[in-house]
Every structure is written in C-alpha cells, then in structure tokens.
C-alpha cells in the first residue's frame, strides 16, 4: 500500500493513493491555508469512520440483516499540547433497516472494533481511547 503527498502551495497538499484517487488537504486561513480541503487530522477520523462502517455493513449483510443505511458520526478529542494527538475517538452509528436485530448490530460493531478495523485498532494500540454506541432507525 502506498500514497504520494505533494505540496501544492502554502499549506495545501494533494494526496494520490495507490489506487489512483486524489484527496486535497489544506489548512484554515488562520493556519496559512485557504480552507480548500480536509485537515490531515480530520482524515484520521475519516479513516476510522470509513474502516468501521465498511466492517459493520459487511458483517450485517453477511448476517442477512435487512440494513438500508449506515452512518457513523465520529468525534475526536485531542490533547492540549504539541503534538496534539487524539486522546479519544467516539463513533456513534445510526443503522437503518426493517426489523434489525439489536444483538446482531451490537455484535457487528464489536467485531469491527476488536478484530477487523485496522485503523481504530492501530490507534487504540497507540493509546487512543476508542468508544462506540449505536441507534437503530426503523424503516417504514
């Protein structure tokens, strides 16, 4: 796995992933940027949310749960020091479907957190407290 990150101007960078996708990262105007892209630390939260959501949807589909949508609201708290690393990350899943089994949903989230999501497990091993909860939204 690889990526290239190229400096564009000021504090704007363009990342190109090994699979050929581009991501623009930039800073706030106060930090010398033009707010033209996500902050690099926001991308860490995106990674955790994307990795976990991928797992949860895959596990629920394999369990034949009638899932119609999955949204992860990811919040991170950083230490007030340099480097301003994350001290905690919380994922709140909103899972929608018709007749979803809460036990299956909870188990899918636990499997992602404990076994499958490389992004959150890596951060957890680095000392970041990772927590999660969920709500089930019933389709009509």
Buried (B, 14 or more C-beta within 10 A) or exposed (E): EEEEEEEEEBBBBBBBEEEEEEBEBBBEEEEEBEEBBBBBBEBBBBBBBBBBBBBBBBBBEEBEBEBEEBEBEBEBEEEEEEEEBBBBBBBBBEBBBEEBBEEBBBBBBEBBBEEBBEBBBEBBEEEBEBEBEBEBEEEE
